[in-house]
Amino acid sequence: MSIQRKSVGLCIVLSIVTCGIYGLYWLYCMAEDVNLVTARPSAPSGGLVLVLTIVTCNIYGLYWIYRAGDDLDRQRVNQGQMPGHLGILYLLLAVLGFSIISFALLQSEINEYAAA
């Protein structure tokens, strides 16, 4: 299984047009892709992330977006790049109501690994 490159703009438009339903699918896909990039054996699957996010009214989603950013930051450091404190950035944006921007930035970061 490989990481599929996704158009960030199209994902945003589809999330808005479908009133967030596509956003749930996008969350599932990003969780699966982050698991592939970081190769963490104990990481929750995309399905589990989606269910826990829905059941906890997005509280788990906030935790996951922070954790995903932190994991991708660690991956950057392992590749010799500078850390960007992505976890804190994604969490802060999501708490302030800009979750879609967090998703877009996270997808952009994932797309860099899809190209490699």
DOBA-176725 format. One record per residue: residue number from 1; residue in one letter; z, y, x of N, C-alpha, C, O in turn. Coordinates in pm, whole numbers, plus 50000, padded with zeros to 5 digits. Atoms other than C-alpha are relative to their C-alpha. Layout:
% residues N
<vose i="NUM" aa="a" n_up="Z" n_north="Y" n_east="X" ca_up="Z" ca_north="Y" ca_east="X" c_up="Z" c_north="Y" c_east="X" o_up="Z" o_north="Y" o_east="X"/>
...
% end
This chain:
% residues 116
<vose i="1" aa="m" n_up="50000" n_north="49882" n_east="50085" ca_up="50000" ca_north="50000" ca_east="50000" c_up="50000" c_north="50124" c_east="50089" o_up="50074" o_north="50131" o_east="50187"/>
<vose i="2" aa="s" n_up="50010" n_north="49880" n_east="49919" ca_up="49908" ca_north="50341" ca_east="50137" c_up="50031" c_north="50123" c_east="49914" o_up="50034" o_north="50119" o_east="49791"/>
<vose i="3" aa="i" n_up="49968" n_north="49874" n_east="50067" ca_up="49993" ca_north="50698" ca_east="50054" c_up="49871" c_north="50065" c_east="49954" o_up="49778" o_north="50083" o_east="50032"/>
<vose i="4" aa="q" n_up="50118" n_north="49934" n_east="50058" ca_up="49741" ca_north="50863" ca_east="49823" c_up="50020" c_north="50152" c_east="50006" o_up="50124" o_north="50203" o_east="49964"/>
<vose i="5" aa="r" n_up="49997" n_north="49853" n_east="49996" ca_up="49667" ca_north="51230" ca_east="49884" c_up="49979" c_north="50052" c_east="49859" o_up="49887" o_north="50009" o_east="49789"/>
<vose i="6" aa="k" n_up="50010" n_north="49943" n_east="50135" ca_up="49721" ca_north="51433" ca_east="49565" c_up="49977" c_north="50150" c_east="50010" o_up="50030" o_north="50217" o_east="50099"/>
<vose i="7" aa="s" n_up="50023" n_north="49857" n_east="50008" ca_up="49596" ca_north="51779" ca_east="49475" c_up="50123" c_north="50066" c_east="49940" o_up="50159" o_north="50039" o_east="49826"/>
<vose i="8" aa="v" n_up="49878" n_north="49934" n_east="50047" ca_up="49904" ca_north="51998" ca_east="49444" c_up="49969" c_north="50087" c_east="49879" o_up="50044" o_north="50086" o_east="49781"/>
<vose i="9" aa="g" n_up="50037" n_north="49913" n_east="50112" ca_up="49727" ca_north="52246" ca_east="49216" c_up="49976" c_north="49922" c_east="49872" o_up="50020" o_north="49963" o_east="49765"/>
<vose i="10" aa="l" n_up="50028" n_north="50083" n_east="50118" ca_up="49605" ca_north="51974" ca_east="48981" c_up="50128" c_north="49941" c_east="49943" o_up="50145" o_north="49935" o_east="49822"/>
<vose i="11" aa="c" n_up="49872" n_north="50055" n_east="50046" ca_up="49951" ca_north="51817" ca_east="48965" c_up="50082" c_north="50106" c_east="49925" o_up="50144" o_north="50077" o_east="49823"/>
<vose i="12" aa="i" n_up="49928" n_north="49891" n_east="50068" ca_up="50103" ca_north="52154" ca_east="48871" c_up="49938" c_north="50027" c_east="49864" o_up="50010" o_north="50037" o_east="49764"/>
<vose i="13" aa="v" n_up="50068" n_north="49973" n_east="50128" ca_up="49841" ca_north="52219" ca_east="48602" c_up="50027" c_north="49888" c_east="49901" o_up="50058" o_north="49915" o_east="49785"/>
<vose i="14" aa="l" n_up="49975" n_north="50113" n_east="50091" ca_up="49880" ca_north="51870" ca_east="48455" c_up="50145" c_north="49996" c_east="49953" o_up="50171" o_north="49961" o_east="49838"/>
<vose i="15" aa="s" n_up="49859" n_north="49996" n_east="50040" ca_up="50260" ca_north="51906" ca_east="48454" c_up="50023" c_north="50106" c_east="49892" o_up="50099" o_north="50083" o_east="49798"/>
<vose i="16" aa="i" n_up="49984" n_north="49892" n_east="50098" ca_up="50234" ca_north="52235" ca_east="48262" c_up="49930" c_north="49964" c_east="49870" o_up="49987" o_north="49981" o_east="49762"/>
<vose i="17" aa="v" n_up="50079" n_north="50032" n_east="50120" ca_up="49962" ca_north="52117" ca_east="48021" c_up="50066" c_north="49888" c_east="49918" o_up="50063" o_north="49891" o_east="49795"/>
<vose i="18" aa="t" n_up="49938" n_north="50112" n_east="50071" ca_up="50150" ca_north="51795" ca_east="47935" c_up="50148" c_north="50024" c_east="49969" o_up="50220" o_north="49931" o_east="49932"/>
<vose i="19" aa="c" n_up="49860" n_north="49962" n_east="50028" ca_up="50483" ca_north="51979" ca_east="47891" c_up="50100" c_north="49915" c_east="50080" o_up="50206" o_north="49878" o_east="50029"/>
<vose i="20" aa="g" n_up="49908" n_north="50068" n_east="49910" ca_up="50641" ca_north="51797" ca_east="48184" c_up="49986" c_north="49849" c_east="50007" o_up="50047" o_north="49786" o_east="50093"/>
<vose i="21" aa="i" n_up="50014" n_north="50146" n_east="49998" ca_up="50533" ca_north="51441" ca_east="48105" c_up="49933" c_north="49955" c_east="50130" o_up="49976" o_north="49857" o_east="50191"/>
<vose i="22" aa="y" n_up="50063" n_north="50035" n_east="49872" ca_up="50298" ca_north="51431" ca_east="48404" c_up="50097" c_north="50023" c_east="50115" o_up="50091" o_north="49952" o_east="50216"/>
<vose i="23" aa="g" n_up="49899" n_north="49974" n_east="49897" ca_up="50585" ca_north="51576" ca_east="48608" c_up="50088" c_north="49880" c_east="50025" o_up="50131" o_north="49856" o_east="50138"/>
<vose i="24" aa="l" n_up="49920" n_north="50122" n_east="49983" ca_up="50782" ca_north="51257" ca_east="48545" c_up="49922" c_north="49895" c_east="50080" o_up="49978" o_north="49828" o_east="50167"/>
<vose i="25" aa="y" n_up="50086" n_north="50093" n_east="49924" ca_up="50491" ca_north="51045" ca_east="48669" c_up="49988" c_north="50047" c_east="50145" o_up="49991" o_north="49966" o_east="50238"/>
<vose i="26" aa="w" n_up="50010" n_north="49942" n_east="49866" ca_up="50457" ca_north="51280" ca_east="48966" c_up="50126" c_north="49969" c_east="50080" o_up="50118" o_north="49936" o_east="50198"/>
<vose i="27" aa="l" n_up="49873" n_north="50032" n_east="49935" ca_up="50827" ca_north="51228" ca_east="49046" c_up="50001" c_north="49854" c_east="50045" o_up="50041" o_north="49823" o_east="50158"/>
<vose i="28" aa="y" n_up="50008" n_north="50142" n_east="49967" ca_up="50776" ca_north="50851" ca_east="49036" c_up="49912" c_north="49979" c_east="50124" o_up="49951" o_north="49909" o_east="50218"/>
<vose i="29" aa="c" n_up="50094" n_north="50016" n_east="49888" ca_up="50476" ca_north="50874" ca_east="49271" c_up="50058" c_north="50056" c_east="50130" o_up="50043" o_north="49994" o_east="50236"/>
<vose i="30" aa="m" n_up="49943" n_north="49941" n_east="49879" ca_up="50655" ca_north="51105" ca_east="49515" c_up="50113" c_north="49913" c_east="50055" o_up="50126" o_north="49898" o_east="50177"/>
<vose i="31" aa="a" n_up="49892" n_north="50086" n_east="49953" ca_up="50958" ca_north="50874" ca_east="49529" c_up="49943" c_north="49879" c_east="50073" o_up="49994" o_north="49840" o_east="50178"/>
<vose i="32" aa="e" n_up="50063" n_north="50114" n_east="49934" ca_up="50733" ca_north="50580" ca_east="49612" c_up="49940" c_north="50041" c_east="50135" o_up="49953" o_north="49968" o_east="50234"/>
<vose i="33" aa="d" n_up="50062" n_north="49953" n_east="49875" ca_up="50546" ca_north="50784" ca_east="49876" c_up="50104" c_north="50034" c_east="50107" o_up="50084" o_north="50003" o_east="50224"/>
<vose i="34" aa="v" n_up="49894" n_north="49968" n_east="49904" ca_up="50865" ca_north="50912" ca_east="50039" c_up="50058" c_north="49870" c_east="50057" o_up="50088" o_north="49863" o_east="50176"/>
<vose i="35" aa="n" n_up="49952" n_north="50129" n_east="49951" ca_up="50985" ca_north="50551" ca_east="50061" c_up="49905" c_north="49941" c_east="50102" o_up="49949" o_north="49881" o_east="50200"/>
<vose i="36" aa="l" n_up="50099" n_north="50050" n_east="49904" ca_up="50661" ca_north="50458" ca_east="50238" c_up="50006" c_north="50077" c_east="50132" o_up="49998" o_north="50018" o_east="50240"/>
<vose i="37" aa="v" n_up="49998" n_north="49916" n_east="49879" ca_up="50682" ca_north="50749" ca_east="50481" c_up="50124" c_north="49973" c_east="50084" o_up="50115" o_north="49959" o_east="50206"/>
<vose i="38" aa="t" n_up="49874" n_north="50012" n_east="49926" ca_up="51047" ca_north="50704" ca_east="50574" c_up="50038" c_north="49856" c_east="50032" o_up="50120" o_north="49832" o_east="50121"/>
<vose i="39" aa="a" n_up="49972" n_north="50143" n_east="49978" ca_up="51053" ca_north="50321" ca_east="50558" c_up="50149" c_north="49968" c_east="49995" o_up="50200" o_north="49893" o_east="50077"/>
<vose i="40" aa="r" n_up="49857" n_north="50028" n_east="50020" ca_up="51413" ca_north="50320" ca_east="50436" c_up="50014" c_north="49880" c_east="49908" o_up="49971" o_north="49887" o_east="49793"/>
<vose i="41" aa="p" n_up="49990" n_north="50120" n_east="50085" ca_up="51494" ca_north="49970" ca_east="50305" c_up="50097" c_north="50017" c_east="49883" o_up="50082" o_north="49950" o_east="49780"/>
<vose i="42" aa="s" n_up="49901" n_north="49984" n_east="50106" ca_up="51788" ca_north="50089" ca_east="50095" c_up="49964" c_north="50112" c_east="49901" o_up="50043" o_north="50142" o_east="49811"/>
<vose i="43" aa="a" n_up="50040" n_north="49888" n_east="50086" ca_up="51597" ca_north="50373" ca_east="49926" c_up="49969" c_north="49949" c_east="49859" o_up="49912" o_north="49841" o_east="49842"/>
<vose i="44" aa="p" n_up="50030" n_north="50041" n_east="50138" ca_up="51574" ca_north="50359" ca_east="49546" c_up="49849" c_north="50008" c_east="49972" o_up="49779" o_north="50094" o_east="50025"/>
<vose i="45" aa="s" n_up="50142" n_north="50001" n_east="50036" ca_up="51234" ca_north="50275" ca_east="49398" c_up="49967" c_north="50120" c_east="49913" o_up="50056" o_north="50188" o_east="49862"/>
<vose i="46" aa="g" n_up="50043" n_north="49890" n_east="50084" ca_up="51029" ca_north="50530" ca_east="49210" c_up="50047" c_north="49984" c_east="49856" o_up="50085" o_north="50081" o_east="49791"/>
<vose i="47" aa="g" n_up="49955" n_north="50027" n_east="50136" ca_up="51118" ca_north="50364" ca_east="48880" c_up="50147" c_north="50030" c_east="49982" o_up="50187" o_north="50088" o_east="49881"/>
<vose i="48" aa="l" n_up="49857" n_north="49974" n_east="50007" ca_up="51490" ca_north="50381" ca_east="48953" c_up="50028" c_north="50150" c_east="50007" o_up="50113" o_north="50201" o_east="49935"/>
<vose i="49" aa="v" n_up="49983" n_north="49855" n_east="49990" ca_up="51465" ca_north="50746" ca_east="49057" c_up="49966" c_north="50066" c_east="49866" o_up="50038" o_north="50155" o_east="49821"/>
<vose i="50" aa="l" n_up="50041" n_north="49944" n_east="50129" ca_up="51282" ca_north="50825" ca_east="48732" c_up="50103" c_north="49973" c_east="49892" o_up="50141" o_north="50065" o_east="49819"/>
<vose i="51" aa="v" n_up="49901" n_north="50035" n_east="50103" ca_up="51530" ca_north="50640" ca_east="48510" c_up="50130" c_north="50075" c_east="50021" o_up="50185" o_north="50131" o_east="49926"/>
<vose i="52" aa="l" n_up="49874" n_north="49930" n_east="49973" ca_up="51837" ca_north="50787" ca_east="48681" c_up="49988" c_north="50151" c_east="49976" o_up="50084" o_north="50214" o_east="49931"/>
<vose i="53" aa="t" n_up="50021" n_north="49858" n_east="50025" ca_up="51689" ca_north="51136" ca_east="48663" c_up="50004" c_north="50030" c_east="49851" o_up="50065" o_north="50129" o_east="49809"/>
<vose i="54" aa="i" n_up="50001" n_north="49980" n_east="50145" ca_up="51629" ca_north="51101" ca_east="48288" c_up="50140" c_north="49979" c_east="49942" o_up="50187" o_north="50059" o_east="49861"/>
<vose i="55" aa="v" n_up="49868" n_north="50035" n_east="50056" ca_up="51967" ca_north="50937" ca_east="48214" c_up="50105" c_north="50104" c_east="50035" o_up="50193" o_north="50133" o_east="49954"/>
<vose i="56" aa="t" n_up="49898" n_north="49902" n_east="49957" ca_up="52167" ca_north="51196" ca_east="48412" c_up="49959" c_north="50144" c_east="49970" o_up="50021" o_north="50238" o_east="50021"/>
<vose i="57" aa="c" n_up="50048" n_north="49865" n_east="50035" ca_up="51976" ca_north="51493" ca_east="48266" c_up="49966" c_north="50082" c_east="50125" o_up="50003" o_north="50199" o_east="50134"/>
<vose i="58" aa="n" n_up="50052" n_north="49940" n_east="49878" ca_up="51822" ca_north="51574" ca_east="48606" c_up="50104" c_north="50019" c_east="50111" o_up="50069" o_north="50072" o_east="50217"/>
<vose i="59" aa="i" n_up="49903" n_north="49987" n_east="49891" ca_up="52147" ca_north="51566" ca_east="48807" c_up="49960" c_north="49912" c_east="50117" o_up="49965" o_north="49954" o_east="50233"/>
<vose i="60" aa="y" n_up="50045" n_north="50089" n_east="49892" ca_up="52022" ca_north="51265" ca_east="49002" c_up="49871" c_north="50054" c_east="50062" o_up="49850" o_north="50039" o_east="50182"/>
<vose i="61" aa="g" n_up="50123" n_north="49942" n_east="49949" ca_up="51686" ca_north="51439" ca_east="49035" c_up="50027" c_north="50106" c_east="50106" o_up="49954" o_north="50115" o_east="50204"/>
<vose i="62" aa="l" n_up="49962" n_north="49899" n_east="49901" ca_up="51855" ca_north="51725" ca_east="49219" c_up="50046" c_north="49933" c_east="50130" o_up="50010" o_north="49975" o_east="50240"/>
<vose i="63" aa="y" n_up="49955" n_north="50074" n_east="49882" ca_up="52027" ca_north="51479" ca_east="49451" c_up="49880" c_north="49938" c_east="50072" o_up="49871" o_north="49945" o_east="50195"/>
<vose i="64" aa="w" n_up="50114" n_north="50067" n_east="49938" ca_up="51702" ca_north="51290" ca_east="49507" c_up="49910" c_north="50099" c_east="50074" o_up="49864" o_north="50069" o_east="50185"/>
<vose i="65" aa="i" n_up="50090" n_north="49903" n_east="49935" ca_up="51496" ca_north="51602" ca_east="49587" c_up="50061" c_north="50048" c_east="50132" o_up="49989" o_north="50069" o_east="50230"/>
<vose i="66" aa="y" n_up="49933" n_north="49963" n_east="49875" ca_up="51758" ca_north="51703" ca_east="49847" c_up="49985" c_north="49886" c_east="50102" o_up="49951" o_north="49909" o_east="50218"/>
<vose i="67" aa="r" n_up="50006" n_north="50116" n_east="49911" ca_up="51764" ca_north="51351" ca_east="49991" c_up="49859" c_north="49978" c_east="50054" o_up="49842" o_north="49945" o_east="50172"/>
<vose i="68" aa="a" n_up="50139" n_north="50018" n_east="49958" ca_up="51384" ca_north="51327" ca_east="50002" c_up="49963" c_north="50102" c_east="50108" o_up="49900" o_north="50067" o_east="50208"/>
<vose i="69" aa="g" n_up="50027" n_north="49898" n_east="49900" ca_up="51359" ca_north="51657" ca_east="50189" c_up="50071" c_north="49973" c_east="50131" o_up="50015" o_north="49993" o_east="50239"/>
<vose i="70" aa="d" n_up="49923" n_north="50033" n_east="49881" ca_up="51630" ca_north="51550" ca_east="50430" c_up="49936" c_north="49883" c_east="50075" o_up="49928" o_north="49884" o_east="50198"/>
<vose i="71" aa="d" n_up="50066" n_north="50115" n_east="49937" ca_up="51456" ca_north="51217" ca_east="50493" c_up="49868" c_north="50040" c_east="50067" o_up="49838" o_north="49994" o_east="50177"/>
<vose i="72" aa="l" n_up="50126" n_north="49954" n_east="49940" ca_up="51121" ca_north="51387" ca_east="50554" c_up="50026" c_north="50088" c_east="50123" o_up="49949" o_north="50086" o_east="50218"/>
<vose i="73" aa="d" n_up="49960" n_north="49920" n_east="49885" ca_up="51296" ca_north="51630" ca_east="50789" c_up="50030" c_north="49909" c_east="50119" o_up="49988" o_north="49935" o_east="50232"/>
<vose i="74" aa="r" n_up="49969" n_north="50096" n_east="49895" ca_up="51431" ca_north="51336" ca_east="50987" c_up="49874" c_north="49936" c_east="50056" o_up="49862" o_north="49912" o_east="50176"/>
<vose i="75" aa="q" n_up="50128" n_north="50057" n_east="49957" ca_up="51084" ca_north="51188" ca_east="50997" c_up="49925" c_north="50097" c_east="50090" o_up="49863" o_north="50056" o_east="50189"/>
<vose i="76" aa="r" n_up="50064" n_north="49897" n_east="49916" ca_up="50950" ca_north="51517" ca_east="51137" c_up="50061" c_north="50000" c_east="50140" o_up="49988" o_north="50006" o_east="50239"/>
<vose i="77" aa="v" n_up="49932" n_north="49999" n_east="49871" ca_up="51212" ca_north="51513" ca_east="51413" c_up="49961" c_north="49876" c_east="50081" o_up="49941" o_north="49885" o_east="50202"/>
<vose i="78" aa="n" n_up="50039" n_north="50124" n_east="49930" ca_up="51124" ca_north="51150" ca_east="51497" c_up="49860" c_north="50011" c_east="50060" o_up="49829" o_north="49944" o_east="50158"/>
<vose i="79" aa="q" n_up="50136" n_north="49981" n_east="49950" ca_up="50764" ca_north="51265" ca_east="51547" c_up="49990" c_north="50116" c_east="50098" o_up="49881" o_north="50152" o_east="50142"/>
<vose i="80" aa="g" n_up="49998" n_north="49894" n_east="49901" ca_up="50870" ca_north="51546" ca_east="51780" c_up="49974" c_north="50139" c_east="49944" o_up="49948" o_north="50232" o_east="50021"/>
<vose i="81" aa="q" n_up="50020" n_north="49869" n_east="50061" ca_up="50830" ca_north="51833" ca_east="51531" c_up="50135" c_north="50065" c_east="49974" o_up="50240" o_north="50001" o_east="49978"/>
<vose i="82" aa="m" n_up="49878" n_north="49925" n_east="50032" ca_up="51082" ca_north="52102" ca_east="51447" c_up="50043" c_north="49970" c_east="49857" o_up="49960" o_north="49961" o_east="49767"/>
<vose i="83" aa="p" n_up="49953" n_north="50020" n_east="50138" ca_up="51304" ca_north="52037" ca_east="51144" c_up="49984" c_north="50128" c_east="49920" o_up="49992" o_north="50238" o_east="49974"/>
<vose i="84" aa="g" n_up="50019" n_north="49883" n_east="50085" ca_up="51247" ca_north="52266" ca_east="50849" c_up="50108" c_north="50018" c_east="49896" o_up="50096" o_north="50104" o_east="49809"/>
<vose i="85" aa="h" n_up="49893" n_north="49996" n_east="50099" ca_up="51570" ca_north="52208" ca_east="50654" c_up="49942" c_north="49989" c_east="49859" o_up="49978" o_north="50065" o_east="49770"/>
<vose i="86" aa="l" n_up="50072" n_north="50017" n_east="50125" ca_up="51351" ca_north="52083" ca_east="50371" c_up="50092" c_north="49964" c_east="49884" o_up="50072" o_north="50011" o_east="49773"/>
<vose i="87" aa="g" n_up="49909" n_north="50041" n_east="50107" ca_up="51634" ca_north="51923" ca_east="50173" c_up="50068" c_north="50118" c_east="49935" o_up="50075" o_north="50126" o_east="49812"/>
<vose i="88" aa="i" n_up="49932" n_north="49882" n_east="50053" ca_up="51821" ca_north="52249" ca_east="50135" c_up="49902" c_north="50090" c_east="49926" o_up="49935" o_north="50143" o_east="49819"/>
<vose i="89" aa="l" n_up="50102" n_north="49917" n_east="50066" ca_up="51503" ca_north="52440" ca_east="50049" c_up="49963" c_north="49943" c_east="49865" o_up="49962" o_north="50016" o_east="49766"/>
<vose i="90" aa="y" n_up="50040" n_north="50062" n_east="50126" ca_up="51396" ca_north="52190" ca_east="49782" c_up="50113" c_north="50007" c_east="49897" o_up="50088" o_north="50036" o_east="49780"/>
<vose i="91" aa="l" n_up="49886" n_north="49996" n_east="50091" ca_up="51746" ca_north="52174" ca_east="49631" c_up="50023" c_north="50140" c_east="49947" o_up="50046" o_north="50159" o_east="49827"/>
<vose i="92" aa="l" n_up="49977" n_north="49862" n_east="50041" ca_up="51787" ca_north="52550" ca_east="49624" c_up="49895" c_north="50046" c_east="49898" o_up="49928" o_north="50108" o_east="49797"/>
<vose i="93" aa="l" n_up="50105" n_north="49964" n_east="50094" ca_up="51451" ca_north="52600" ca_east="49454" c_up="50020" c_north="49931" c_east="49865" o_up="50003" o_north="49992" o_east="49760"/>
<vose i="94" aa="a" n_up="49981" n_north="50075" n_east="50124" ca_up="51527" ca_north="52328" ca_east="49198" c_up="50119" c_north="50054" c_east="49920" o_up="50112" o_north="50065" o_east="49798"/>
<vose i="95" aa="v" n_up="49882" n_north="49946" n_east="50069" ca_up="51873" ca_north="52469" ca_east="49117" c_up="49969" c_north="50136" c_east="49938" o_up="50020" o_north="50168" o_east="49831"/>
<vose i="96" aa="l" n_up="50035" n_north="49869" n_east="50053" ca_up="51723" ca_north="52814" ca_east="49067" c_up="49893" c_north="49994" c_east="49891" o_up="49850" o_north="50097" o_east="49839"/>
<vose i="97" aa="g" n_up="50095" n_north="50016" n_east="50109" ca_up="51477" ca_north="52670" ca_east="48814" c_up="49855" c_north="49989" c_east="50044" o_up="49765" o_north="49995" o_east="49960"/>
<vose i="98" aa="f" n_up="50136" n_north="50010" n_east="49948" ca_up="51173" ca_north="52635" ca_east="49037" c_up="49971" c_north="49858" c_east="50050" o_up="49920" o_north="49840" o_east="50160"/>
<vose i="99" aa="s" n_up="50021" n_north="50139" n_east="49961" ca_up="51155" ca_north="52255" ca_east="49043" c_up="49854" c_north="49971" c_east="50029" o_up="49823" o_north="49892" o_east="50118"/>
<vose i="100" aa="i" n_up="50142" n_north="50026" n_east="49981" ca_up="50779" ca_north="52262" ca_east="49018" c_up="49954" c_north="50046" c_east="50139" o_up="49864" o_north="49988" o_east="50198"/>
<vose i="101" aa="i" n_up="50031" n_north="49954" n_east="49865" ca_up="50766" ca_north="52459" ca_east="49343" c_up="50055" c_north="49900" c_east="50102" o_up="49990" o_north="49872" o_east="50204"/>
<vose i="102" aa="s" n_up="49945" n_north="50104" n_east="49913" ca_up="50996" ca_north="52201" ca_east="49505" c_up="49907" c_north="49879" c_east="50004" o_up="49880" o_north="49824" o_east="50110"/>
<vose i="103" aa="f" n_up="50092" n_north="50112" n_east="50008" ca_up="50762" ca_north="51928" ca_east="49383" c_up="49873" c_north="50029" c_east="50080" o_up="49822" o_north="49943" o_east="50151"/>
<vose i="104" aa="a" n_up="50124" n_north="49963" n_east="49931" ca_up="50460" ca_north="52117" ca_east="49518" c_up="50019" c_north="49997" c_east="50152" o_up="49934" o_north="49946" o_east="50224"/>
<vose i="105" aa="l" n_up="49973" n_north="50001" n_east="49856" ca_up="50617" ca_north="52166" ca_east="49861" c_up="50020" c_north="49859" c_east="50052" o_up="49973" o_north="49824" o_east="50160"/>
<vose i="106" aa="l" n_up="49978" n_north="50139" n_east="49961" ca_up="50730" ca_north="51804" ca_east="49873" c_up="49868" c_north="49925" c_east="50004" o_up="49843" o_north="49848" o_east="50097"/>
<vose i="107" aa="q" n_up="50129" n_north="50067" n_east="50001" ca_up="50383" ca_north="51683" ca_east="49775" c_up="49914" c_north="50045" c_east="50117" o_up="49841" o_north="49964" o_east="50176"/>
<vose i="108" aa="s" n_up="50074" n_north="49949" n_east="49885" ca_up="50230" ca_north="51905" ca_east="50041" c_up="50044" c_north="49932" c_east="50128" o_up="49962" o_north="49897" o_east="50213"/>
<vose i="109" aa="e" n_up="49946" n_north="50069" n_east="49883" ca_up="50458" ca_north="51748" ca_east="50300" c_up="49954" c_north="49854" c_east="50001" o_up="49917" o_north="49801" o_east="50106"/>
<vose i="110" aa="i" n_up="50046" n_north="50139" n_east="50010" ca_up="50369" ca_north="51398" ca_east="50177" c_up="49851" c_north="49990" c_east="50035" o_up="49808" o_north="49896" o_east="50102"/>
<vose i="111" aa="n" n_up="50144" n_north="50001" n_east="49972" ca_up="49998" ca_north="51485" ca_east="50193" c_up="49970" c_north="50003" c_east="50150" o_up="49869" o_north="49949" o_east="50194"/>
<vose i="112" aa="e" n_up="50019" n_north="49998" n_east="49856" ca_up="50037" ca_north="51553" ca_east="50566" c_up="50010" c_north="49859" c_east="50059" o_up="49941" o_north="49827" o_east="50156"/>
<vose i="113" aa="y" n_up="49987" n_north="50138" n_east="49954" ca_up="50146" ca_north="51192" ca_east="50613" c_up="49888" c_north="49913" c_east="49949" o_up="49852" o_north="49814" o_east="50013"/>
<vose i="114" aa="a" n_up="50113" n_north="50075" n_east="50054" ca_up="49864" ca_north="51066" ca_east="50393" c_up="49878" c_north="50019" c_east="50088" o_up="49796" o_north="49928" o_east="50102"/>
<vose i="115" aa="a" n_up="50114" n_north="49970" n_east="49914" ca_up="49614" ca_north="51232" ca_east="50625" c_up="50010" c_north="49928" c_east="50134" o_up="49909" o_north="49897" o_east="50197"/>
<vose i="116" aa="a" n_up="49978" n_north="50061" n_east="49868" ca_up="49769" ca_north="51075" ca_east="50934" c_up="49978" c_north="49851" c_east="50002" o_up="49992" o_north="49788" o_east="50107"/>
% end
